[in-house]
Amino acid sequence: MKENNNVVEQSTADAPPEPVTINNQMVTNSELATLTKMNDKYSHIVIGAKHRVMTFKPCSVDGERMTFESIKDFYNYFEHMPKVAWIKSR
């Protein structure tokens, strides 16, 4: 910071981003990109006290249809994928 004529000027340089961690495990840029893509496509919701994962899937009639999968089905779908920050699905 530089002070001049009672005006405080702040540096315009961006601070380096802080590392992202999950359960004290560092998340790589590749893992972060994977999580961002998944967050753009899937949403966790609760319907009638049941947890579901909501997404849109192709439909031959409507073009696209909202679907609701159980958490277990969601985990099974991604079971073969690499784990983020070494966290395994349940």
Gaussian input, Z-matrix of N, CA and C with variables (Angstrom, degrees):
# hf/3-21g

backbone

0 1
 N
 C     1     B1
 C     2     B2     1     A1
 N     3     B3     2     A2     1     D1
 C     4     B4     3     A3     2     D2
 C     5     B5     4     A4     3     D3
 N     6     B6     5     A5     4     D4
 C     7     B7     6     A6     5     D5
 C     8     B8     7     A7     6     D6
 N     9     B9     8     A8     7     D7
 C    10    B10     9     A9     8     D8
 C    11    B11    10    A10     9     D9
 N    12    B12    11    A11    10    D10
 C    13    B13    12    A12    11    D11
 C    14    B14    13    A13    12    D12
 N    15    B15    14    A14    13    D13
 C    16    B16    15    A15    14    D14
 C    17    B17    16    A16    15    D15
 N    18    B18    17    A17    16    D16
 C    19    B19    18    A18    17    D17
 C    20    B20    19    A19    18    D18
 N    21    B21    20    A20    19    D19
 C    22    B22    21    A21    20    D20
 C    23    B23    22    A22    21    D21
 N    24    B24    23    A23    22    D22
 C    25    B25    24    A24    23    D23
 C    26    B26    25    A25    24    D24
 N    27    B27    26    A26    25    D25
 C    28    B28    27    A27    26    D26
 C    29    B29    28    A28    27    D27
 N    30    B30    29    A29    28    D28
 C    31    B31    30    A30    29    D29
 C    32    B32    31    A31    30    D30
 N    33    B33    32    A32    31    D31
 C    34    B34    33    A33    32    D32
 C    35    B35    34    A34    33    D33
 N    36    B36    35    A35    34    D34
 C    37    B37    36    A36    35    D35
 C    38    B38    37    A37    36    D36
 N    39    B39    38    A38    37    D37
 C    40    B40    39    A39    38    D38
 C    41    B41    40    A40    39    D39
 N    42    B42    41    A41    40    D40
 C    43    B43    42    A42    41    D41
 C    44    B44    43    A43    42    D42
 N    45    B45    44    A44    43    D43
 C    46    B46    45    A45    44    D44
 C    47    B47    46    A46    45    D45
 N    48    B48    47    A47    46    D46
 C    49    B49    48    A48    47    D47
 C    50    B50    49    A49    48    D48
 N    51    B51    50    A50    49    D49
 C    52    B52    51    A51    50    D50
 C    53    B53    52    A52    51    D51
 N    54    B54    53    A53    52    D52
 C    55    B55    54    A54    53    D53
 C    56    B56    55    A55    54    D54
 N    57    B57    56    A56    55    D55
 C    58    B58    57    A57    56    D56
 C    59    B59    58    A58    57    D57
 N    60    B60    59    A59    58    D58
 C    61    B61    60    A60    59    D59
 C    62    B62    61    A61    60    D60
 N    63    B63    62    A62    61    D61
 C    64    B64    63    A63    62    D62
 C    65    B65    64    A64    63    D63
 N    66    B66    65    A65    64    D64
 C    67    B67    66    A66    65    D65
 C    68    B68    67    A67    66    D66
 N    69    B69    68    A68    67    D67
 C    70    B70    69    A69    68    D68
 C    71    B71    70    A70    69    D69
 N    72    B72    71    A71    70    D70
 C    73    B73    72    A72    71    D71
 C    74    B74    73    A73    72    D72
 N    75    B75    74    A74    73    D73
 C    76    B76    75    A75    74    D74
 C    77    B77    76    A76    75    D75
 N    78    B78    77    A77    76    D76
 C    79    B79    78    A78    77    D77
 C    80    B80    79    A79    78    D78
 N    81    B81    80    A80    79    D79
 C    82    B82    81    A81    80    D80
 C    83    B83    82    A82    81    D81
 N    84    B84    83    A83    82    D82
 C    85    B85    84    A84    83    D83
 C    86    B86    85    A85    84    D84
 N    87    B87    86    A86    85    D85
 C    88    B88    87    A87    86    D86
 C    89    B89    88    A88    87    D87
 N    90    B90    89    A89    88    D88
 C    91    B91    90    A90    89    D89
 C    92    B92    91    A91    90    D90
 N    93    B93    92    A92    91    D91
 C    94    B94    93    A93    92    D92
 C    95    B95    94    A94    93    D93
 N    96    B96    95    A95    94    D94
 C    97    B97    96    A96    95    D95
 C    98    B98    97    A97    96    D96
 N    99    B99    98    A98    97    D97
 C   100   B100    99    A99    98    D98
 C   101   B101   100   A100    99    D99
 N   102   B102   101   A101   100   D100
 C   103   B103   102   A102   101   D101
 C   104   B104   103   A103   102   D102
 N   105   B105   104   A104   103   D103
 C   106   B106   105   A105   104   D104
 C   107   B107   106   A106   105   D105
 N   108   B108   107   A107   106   D106
 C   109   B109   108   A108   107   D107
 C   110   B110   109   A109   108   D108
 N   111   B111   110   A110   109   D109
 C   112   B112   111   A111   110   D110
 C   113   B113   112   A112   111   D111
 N   114   B114   113   A113   112   D112
 C   115   B115   114   A114   113   D113
 C   116   B116   115   A115   114   D114
 N   117   B117   116   A116   115   D115
 C   118   B118   117   A117   116   D116
 C   119   B119   118   A118   117   D117
 N   120   B120   119   A119   118   D118
 C   121   B121   120   A120   119   D119
 C   122   B122   121   A121   120   D120
 N   123   B123   122   A122   121   D121
 C   124   B124   123   A123   122   D122
 C   125   B125   124   A124   123   D123
 N   126   B126   125   A125   124   D124
 C   127   B127   126   A126   125   D125
 C   128   B128   127   A127   126   D126
 N   129   B129   128   A128   127   D127
 C   130   B130   129   A129   128   D128
 C   131   B131   130   A130   129   D129
 N   132   B132   131   A131   130   D130
 C   133   B133   132   A132   131   D131
 C   134   B134   133   A133   132   D132
 N   135   B135   134   A134   133   D133
 C   136   B136   135   A135   134   D134
 C   137   B137   136   A136   135   D135
 N   138   B138   137   A137   136   D136
 C   139   B139   138   A138   137   D137
 C   140   B140   139   A139   138   D138
 N   141   B141   140   A140   139   D139
 C   142   B142   141   A141   140   D140
 C   143   B143   142   A142   141   D141
 N   144   B144   143   A143   142   D142
 C   145   B145   144   A144   143   D143
 C   146   B146   145   A145   144   D144
 N   147   B147   146   A146   145   D145
 C   148   B148   147   A147   146   D146
 C   149   B149   148   A148   147   D147
 N   150   B150   149   A149   148   D148
 C   151   B151   150   A150   149   D149
 C   152   B152   151   A151   150   D150
 N   153   B153   152   A152   151   D151
 C   154   B154   153   A153   152   D152
 C   155   B155   154   A154   153   D153
 N   156   B156   155   A155   154   D154
 C   157   B157   156   A156   155   D155
 C   158   B158   157   A157   156   D156
 N   159   B159   158   A158   157   D157
 C   160   B160   159   A159   158   D158
 C   161   B161   160   A160   159   D159
 N   162   B162   161   A161   160   D160
 C   163   B163   162   A162   161   D161
 C   164   B164   163   A163   162   D162
 N   165   B165   164   A164   163   D163
 C   166   B166   165   A165   164   D164
 C   167   B167   166   A166   165   D165
 N   168   B168   167   A167   166   D166
 C   169   B169   168   A168   167   D167
 C   170   B170   169   A169   168   D168
 N   171   B171   170   A170   169   D169
 C   172   B172   171   A171   170   D170
 C   173   B173   172   A172   171   D171
 N   174   B174   173   A173   172   D172
 C   175   B175   174   A174   173   D173
 C   176   B176   175   A175   174   D174
 N   177   B177   176   A176   175   D175
 C   178   B178   177   A177   176   D176
 C   179   B179   178   A178   177   D177
 N   180   B180   179   A179   178   D178
 C   181   B181   180   A180   179   D179
 C   182   B182   181   A181   180   D180
 N   183   B183   182   A182   181   D181
 C   184   B184   183   A183   182   D182
 C   185   B185   184   A184   183   D183
 N   186   B186   185   A185   184   D184
 C   187   B187   186   A186   185   D185
 C   188   B188   187   A187   186   D186
 N   189   B189   188   A188   187   D187
 C   190   B190   189   A189   188   D188
 C   191   B191   190   A190   189   D189
 N   192   B192   191   A191   190   D190
 C   193   B193   192   A192   191   D191
 C   194   B194   193   A193   192   D192
 N   195   B195   194   A194   193   D193
 C   196   B196   195   A195   194   D194
 C   197   B197   196   A196   195   D195
 N   198   B198   197   A197   196   D196
 C   199   B199   198   A198   197   D197
 C   200   B200   199   A199   198   D198
 N   201   B201   200   A200   199   D199
 C   202   B202   201   A201   200   D200
 C   203   B203   202   A202   201   D201
 N   204   B204   203   A203   202   D202
 C   205   B205   204   A204   203   D203
 C   206   B206   205   A205   204   D204
 N   207   B207   206   A206   205   D205
 C   208   B208   207   A207   206   D206
 C   209   B209   208   A208   207   D207
 N   210   B210   209   A209   208   D208
 C   211   B211   210   A210   209   D209
 C   212   B212   211   A211   210   D210
 N   213   B213   212   A212   211   D211
 C   214   B214   213   A213   212   D212
 C   215   B215   214   A214   213   D213
 N   216   B216   215   A215   214   D214
 C   217   B217   216   A216   215   D215
 C   218   B218   217   A217   216   D216
 N   219   B219   218   A218   217   D217
 C   220   B220   219   A219   218   D218
 C   221   B221   220   A220   219   D219
 N   222   B222   221   A221   220   D220
 C   223   B223   222   A222   221   D221
 C   224   B224   223   A223   222   D222
 N   225   B225   224   A224   223   D223
 C   226   B226   225   A225   224   D224
 C   227   B227   226   A226   225   D225
 N   228   B228   227   A227   226   D226
 C   229   B229   228   A228   227   D227
 C   230   B230   229   A229   228   D228
 N   231   B231   230   A230   229   D229
 C   232   B232   231   A231   230   D230
 C   233   B233   232   A232   231   D231
 N   234   B234   233   A233   232   D232
 C   235   B235   234   A234   233   D233
 C   236   B236   235   A235   234   D234
 N   237   B237   236   A236   235   D235
 C   238   B238   237   A237   236   D236
 C   239   B239   238   A238   237   D237
 N   240   B240   239   A239   238   D238
 C   241   B241   240   A240   239   D239
 C   242   B242   241   A241   240   D240
 N   243   B243   242   A242   241   D241
 C   244   B244   243   A243   242   D242
 C   245   B245   244   A244   243   D243
 N   246   B246   245   A245   244   D244
 C   247   B247   246   A246   245   D245
 C   248   B248   247   A247   246   D246
 N   249   B249   248   A248   247   D247
 C   250   B250   249   A249   248   D248
 C   251   B251   250   A250   249   D249
 N   252   B252   251   A251   250   D250
 C   253   B253   252   A252   251   D251
 C   254   B254   253   A253   252   D252
 N   255   B255   254   A254   253   D253
 C   256   B256   255   A255   254   D254
 C   257   B257   256   A256   255   D255
 N   258   B258   257   A257   256   D256
 C   259   B259   258   A258   257   D257
 C   260   B260   259   A259   258   D258
 N   261   B261   260   A260   259   D259
 C   262   B262   261   A261   260   D260
 C   263   B263   262   A262   261   D261
 N   264   B264   263   A263   262   D262
 C   265   B265   264   A264   263   D263
 C   266   B266   265   A265   264   D264
 N   267   B267   266   A266   265   D265
 C   268   B268   267   A267   266   D266
 C   269   B269   268   A268   267   D267

   B1=1.4459
   B2=1.5239
   B3=1.2958
   B4=1.4577
   B5=1.5131
   B6=1.3423
   B7=1.4531
   B8=1.5251
   B9=1.3499
   B10=1.4506
   B11=1.5171
   B12=1.3446
   B13=1.4745
   B14=1.5232
   B15=1.3242
   B16=1.4666
   B17=1.5250
   B18=1.3186
   B19=1.4659
   B20=1.5227
   B21=1.3133
   B22=1.4616
   B23=1.5128
   B24=1.3340
   B25=1.4554
   B26=1.5182
   B27=1.3256
   B28=1.4488
   B29=1.5242
   B30=1.2887
   B31=1.4562
   B32=1.5276
   B33=1.3249
   B34=1.4635
   B35=1.5176
   B36=1.3276
   B37=1.4631
   B38=1.5210
   B39=1.3221
   B40=1.4614
   B41=1.5246
   B42=1.2925
   B43=1.4581
   B44=1.5266
   B45=1.3197
   B46=1.4690
   B47=1.5233
   B48=1.3324
   B49=1.4630
   B50=1.5246
   B51=1.3127
   B52=1.4623
   B53=1.5190
   B54=1.3236
   B55=1.4652
   B56=1.5275
   B57=1.3147
   B58=1.4613
   B59=1.5212
   B60=1.3312
   B61=1.4611
   B62=1.5210
   B63=1.3181
   B64=1.4657
   B65=1.5140
   B66=1.3247
   B67=1.4667
   B68=1.5259
   B69=1.3219
   B70=1.4711
   B71=1.5232
   B72=1.3308
   B73=1.4630
   B74=1.5252
   B75=1.3394
   B76=1.4550
   B77=1.5297
   B78=1.3269
   B79=1.4593
   B80=1.5301
   B81=1.3352
   B82=1.4590
   B83=1.5229
   B84=1.3222
   B85=1.4664
   B86=1.5206
   B87=1.3198
   B88=1.4674
   B89=1.5305
   B90=1.3375
   B91=1.4634
   B92=1.5263
   B93=1.3183
   B94=1.4618
   B95=1.5296
   B96=1.3292
   B97=1.4643
   B98=1.5282
   B99=1.3413
   B100=1.4697
   B101=1.5226
   B102=1.3425
   B103=1.4648
   B104=1.5228
   B105=1.3233
   B106=1.4651
   B107=1.5212
   B108=1.3418
   B109=1.4754
   B110=1.5222
   B111=1.3375
   B112=1.4663
   B113=1.5262
   B114=1.3328
   B115=1.4656
   B116=1.5202
   B117=1.3296
   B118=1.4601
   B119=1.5244
   B120=1.3407
   B121=1.4661
   B122=1.5291
   B123=1.3275
   B124=1.4634
   B125=1.5278
   B126=1.3370
   B127=1.4629
   B128=1.5198
   B129=1.3164
   B130=1.4619
   B131=1.5253
   B132=1.3202
   B133=1.4634
   B134=1.5273
   B135=1.3195
   B136=1.4601
   B137=1.5216
   B138=1.3428
   B139=1.4658
   B140=1.5249
   B141=1.3135
   B142=1.4620
   B143=1.5162
   B144=1.3087
   B145=1.4676
   B146=1.5305
   B147=1.3388
   B148=1.4685
   B149=1.5176
   B150=1.3207
   B151=1.4587
   B152=1.5235
   B153=1.3144
   B154=1.4598
   B155=1.5243
   B156=1.3363
   B157=1.4563
   B158=1.5194
   B159=1.3278
   B160=1.4585
   B161=1.5225
   B162=1.3346
   B163=1.4569
   B164=1.5186
   B165=1.3075
   B166=1.4609
   B167=1.5155
   B168=1.3322
   B169=1.4639
   B170=1.5252
   B171=1.3364
   B172=1.4676
   B173=1.5285
   B174=1.3307
   B175=1.4673
   B176=1.5274
   B177=1.3227
   B178=1.4641
   B179=1.5282
   B180=1.3307
   B181=1.4616
   B182=1.5303
   B183=1.3316
   B184=1.4657
   B185=1.5269
   B186=1.3181
   B187=1.4485
   B188=1.5174
   B189=1.3255
   B190=1.4544
   B191=1.5269
   B192=1.3160
   B193=1.4615
   B194=1.5251
   B195=1.3261
   B196=1.4624
   B197=1.5236
   B198=1.3341
   B199=1.4616
   B200=1.5256
   B201=1.3293
   B202=1.4579
   B203=1.5189
   B204=1.3275
   B205=1.4568
   B206=1.5227
   B207=1.3172
   B208=1.4636
   B209=1.5266
   B210=1.3086
   B211=1.4654
   B212=1.5266
   B213=1.3284
   B214=1.4625
   B215=1.5253
   B216=1.3348
   B217=1.4678
   B218=1.5256
   B219=1.3272
   B220=1.4620
   B221=1.5274
   B222=1.3413
   B223=1.4620
   B224=1.5228
   B225=1.3332
   B226=1.4660
   B227=1.5302
   B228=1.3129
   B229=1.4525
   B230=1.5256
   B231=1.3291
   B232=1.4607
   B233=1.5249
   B234=1.3202
   B235=1.4590
   B236=1.5315
   B237=1.3099
   B238=1.4635
   B239=1.5346
   B240=1.3239
   B241=1.4613
   B242=1.5334
   B243=1.3372
   B244=1.4739
   B245=1.5251
   B246=1.3097
   B247=1.4622
   B248=1.5285
   B249=1.3191
   B250=1.4582
   B251=1.5182
   B252=1.3302
   B253=1.4707
   B254=1.5196
   B255=1.3122
   B256=1.4679
   B257=1.5115
   B258=1.3353
   B259=1.4619
   B260=1.5220
   B261=1.3061
   B262=1.4581
   B263=1.5207
   B264=1.3519
   B265=1.4534
   B266=1.5183
   B267=1.3002
   B268=1.4713
   B269=1.4949
   A1=109.40
   A2=114.27
   A3=120.18
   A4=108.27
   A5=115.64
   A6=118.86
   A7=108.58
   A8=116.12
   A9=120.66
   A10=108.61
   A11=117.91
   A12=122.02
   A13=112.24
   A14=116.57
   A15=122.41
   A16=113.57
   A17=117.41
   A18=121.93
   A19=106.96
   A20=115.61
   A21=119.95
   A22=107.80
   A23=115.63
   A24=120.73
   A25=108.60
   A26=116.37
   A27=120.55
   A28=109.03
   A29=115.10
   A30=120.50
   A31=108.95
   A32=115.65
   A33=119.75
   A34=111.72
   A35=117.05
   A36=119.81
   A37=109.52
   A38=115.86
   A39=120.78
   A40=109.72
   A41=115.18
   A42=120.14
   A43=108.13
   A44=117.79
   A45=118.58
   A46=109.55
   A47=117.56
   A48=119.53
   A49=110.78
   A50=114.77
   A51=119.45
   A52=108.69
   A53=117.62
   A54=119.31
   A55=110.65
   A56=115.42
   A57=121.70
   A58=107.73
   A59=115.50
   A60=119.80
   A61=110.07
   A62=115.30
   A63=123.34
   A64=105.87
   A65=117.14
   A66=122.22
   A67=111.08
   A68=115.89
   A69=123.68
   A70=113.75
   A71=117.94
   A72=122.25
   A73=108.00
   A74=116.56
   A75=119.93
   A76=110.20
   A77=115.60
   A78=122.42
   A79=107.15
   A80=116.24
   A81=120.40
   A82=110.10
   A83=116.87
   A84=120.95
   A85=110.95
   A86=117.06
   A87=121.19
   A88=110.83
   A89=116.63
   A90=120.57
   A91=110.44
   A92=116.56
   A93=120.64
   A94=110.42
   A95=117.23
   A96=121.11
   A97=110.79
   A98=116.53
   A99=120.97
   A100=110.67
   A101=117.06
   A102=120.45
   A103=111.49
   A104=117.07
   A105=120.80
   A106=110.50
   A107=117.23
   A108=120.81
   A109=110.73
   A110=116.38
   A111=119.67
   A112=110.54
   A113=117.59
   A114=120.64
   A115=111.70
   A116=117.62
   A117=121.14
   A118=111.42
   A119=116.73
   A120=120.84
   A121=114.22
   A122=117.62
   A123=121.59
   A124=111.28
   A125=115.43
   A126=121.61
   A127=109.60
   A128=116.18
   A129=121.02
   A130=107.62
   A131=115.94
   A132=120.62
   A133=109.18
   A134=115.80
   A135=121.53
   A136=106.94
   A137=115.43
   A138=122.06
   A139=107.05
   A140=116.66
   A141=120.01
   A142=112.41
   A143=118.23
   A144=125.43
   A145=112.80
   A146=117.83
   A147=121.45
   A148=109.12
   A149=115.30
   A150=120.99
   A151=109.56
   A152=115.95
   A153=122.31
   A154=109.61
   A155=115.20
   A156=122.04
   A157=106.26
   A158=116.08
   A159=121.87
   A160=109.27
   A161=115.15
   A162=121.84
   A163=108.66
   A164=116.20
   A165=121.56
   A166=108.09
   A167=116.22
   A168=121.59
   A169=109.04
   A170=115.76
   A171=119.17
   A172=111.46
   A173=115.18
   A174=121.91
   A175=107.63
   A176=117.53
   A177=120.66
   A178=112.40
   A179=117.98
   A180=121.39
   A181=111.08
   A182=116.74
   A183=121.86
   A184=114.00
   A185=117.63
   A186=120.72
   A187=111.31
   A188=115.98
   A189=121.92
   A190=108.18
   A191=116.64
   A192=120.31
   A193=110.42
   A194=116.40
   A195=122.31
   A196=108.12
   A197=116.29
   A198=120.61
   A199=109.88
   A200=115.69
   A201=122.87
   A202=108.07
   A203=116.90
   A204=122.03
   A205=109.56
   A206=115.76
   A207=119.14
   A208=108.25
   A209=115.94
   A210=120.52
   A211=109.84
   A212=117.85
   A213=121.91
   A214=110.62
   A215=117.53
   A216=120.35
   A217=111.07
   A218=116.23
   A219=121.13
   A220=110.18
   A221=118.11
   A222=121.56
   A223=110.96
   A224=116.93
   A225=120.80
   A226=111.22
   A227=116.68
   A228=121.36
   A229=111.60
   A230=117.49
   A231=122.15
   A232=113.64
   A233=117.33
   A234=121.09
   A235=113.16
   A236=117.26
   A237=121.28
   A238=113.27
   A239=117.74
   A240=122.27
   A241=110.80
   A242=116.92
   A243=119.38
   A244=110.56
   A245=115.57
   A246=121.43
   A247=110.28
   A248=116.44
   A249=122.31
   A250=108.13
   A251=116.30
   A252=122.82
   A253=110.94
   A254=115.88
   A255=123.69
   A256=114.07
   A257=117.73
   A258=121.20
   A259=108.47
   A260=116.21
   A261=120.52
   A262=109.78
   A263=115.23
   A264=118.94
   A265=109.37
   A266=115.28
   A267=120.87
   A268=111.89
   D1=145.25
   D2=178.81
   D3=-126.47
   D4=132.31
   D5=-178.94
   D6=-108.16
   D7=130.99
   D8=-177.34
   D9=-149.51
   D10=121.08
   D11=178.51
   D12=54.06
   D13=44.84
   D14=179.08
   D15=63.22
   D16=19.65
   D17=177.23
   D18=-115.66
   D19=132.49
   D20=179.08
   D21=-102.21
   D22=123.06
   D23=177.56
   D24=-103.54
   D25=133.05
   D26=179.01
   D27=-101.07
   D28=150.11
   D29=178.01
   D30=-65.77
   D31=141.80
   D32=178.56
   D33=-93.86
   D34=-2.41
   D35=178.81
   D36=-68.37
   D37=135.06
   D38=178.65
   D39=-74.96
   D40=138.27
   D41=175.67
   D42=-73.80
   D43=147.37
   D44=178.38
   D45=-63.33
   D46=142.55
   D47=-179.08
   D48=-64.83
   D49=143.25
   D50=177.31
   D51=-75.33
   D52=144.06
   D53=179.72
   D54=-65.45
   D55=144.66
   D56=178.28
   D57=-91.15
   D58=133.53
   D59=178.32
   D60=-128.90
   D61=150.34
   D62=172.67
   D63=-129.73
   D64=122.11
   D65=-177.48
   D66=50.02
   D67=44.67
   D68=179.05
   D69=64.28
   D70=15.21
   D71=175.03
   D72=-106.23
   D73=130.23
   D74=-179.06
   D75=-70.33
   D76=136.71
   D77=178.87
   D78=-98.11
   D79=126.79
   D80=-179.82
   D81=-75.02
   D82=165.35
   D83=177.23
   D84=-60.63
   D85=-37.81
   D86=178.33
   D87=-64.11
   D88=-44.34
   D89=178.46
   D90=-65.02
   D91=-39.18
   D92=179.12
   D93=-63.88
   D94=-39.38
   D95=176.75
   D96=-63.60
   D97=-40.25
   D98=177.50
   D99=-62.55
   D100=-45.70
   D101=179.49
   D102=-63.64
   D103=-38.95
   D104=179.45
   D105=-63.70
   D106=-43.47
   D107=177.60
   D108=-61.64
   D109=-42.62
   D110=-179.09
   D111=-66.56
   D112=-40.28
   D113=178.79
   D114=-65.63
   D115=-29.52
   D116=176.78
   D117=-71.46
   D118=-29.81
   D119=-174.61
   D120=-97.75
   D121=-34.50
   D122=-173.00
   D123=-117.18
   D124=148.27
   D125=177.15
   D126=-134.10
   D127=137.70
   D128=174.88
   D129=-88.15
   D130=127.56
   D131=179.30
   D132=-135.45
   D133=165.69
   D134=175.35
   D135=-122.43
   D136=125.13
   D137=178.30
   D138=-123.81
   D139=118.02
   D140=178.59
   D141=55.20
   D142=43.57
   D143=178.85
   D144=67.96
   D145=14.09
   D146=176.30
   D147=-114.58
   D148=134.29
   D149=-179.91
   D150=-81.80
   D151=133.28
   D152=-179.31
   D153=-137.45
   D154=159.06
   D155=172.26
   D156=-109.92
   D157=122.69
   D158=-177.71
   D159=-102.37
   D160=136.66
   D161=174.90
   D162=-152.80
   D163=169.30
   D164=174.73
   D165=-104.69
   D166=132.57
   D167=179.21
   D168=-124.67
   D169=153.77
   D170=179.78
   D171=-60.75
   D172=144.09
   D173=178.93
   D174=-138.50
   D175=131.11
   D176=-178.19
   D177=-69.13
   D178=-22.22
   D179=-179.27
   D180=-89.31
   D181=-51.91
   D182=-174.67
   D183=-97.07
   D184=-10.16
   D185=-174.98
   D186=90.99
   D187=-47.13
   D188=178.90
   D189=-151.85
   D190=138.68
   D191=-178.76
   D192=-134.18
   D193=138.97
   D194=177.21
   D195=-72.11
   D196=131.39
   D197=178.75
   D198=-124.73
   D199=155.77
   D200=-179.48
   D201=-128.56
   D202=115.51
   D203=-178.50
   D204=-109.77
   D205=151.79
   D206=174.42
   D207=-70.13
   D208=158.76
   D209=178.14
   D210=-60.76
   D211=-40.06
   D212=179.76
   D213=-62.11
   D214=-44.20
   D215=177.85
   D216=-62.04
   D217=-39.85
   D218=178.43
   D219=-62.03
   D220=-47.70
   D221=177.89
   D222=-59.92
   D223=-43.85
   D224=-179.32
   D225=-61.28
   D226=-36.74
   D227=-179.36
   D228=-63.57
   D229=-34.81
   D230=-176.48
   D231=-105.52
   D232=9.23
   D233=-175.50
   D234=-58.94
   D235=-33.18
   D236=-177.72
   D237=-80.16
   D238=-9.81
   D239=-176.60
   D240=-80.26
   D241=153.84
   D242=175.56
   D243=-60.64
   D244=147.63
   D245=-178.30
   D246=-84.04
   D247=148.54
   D248=177.71
   D249=-93.11
   D250=127.83
   D251=-179.28
   D252=53.00
   D253=34.09
   D254=177.45
   D255=61.34
   D256=23.05
   D257=178.56
   D258=-90.49
   D259=124.45
   D260=179.36
   D261=-92.15
   D262=149.25
   D263=176.13
   D264=-69.40
   D265=159.75
   D266=-176.10
   D267=-75.28

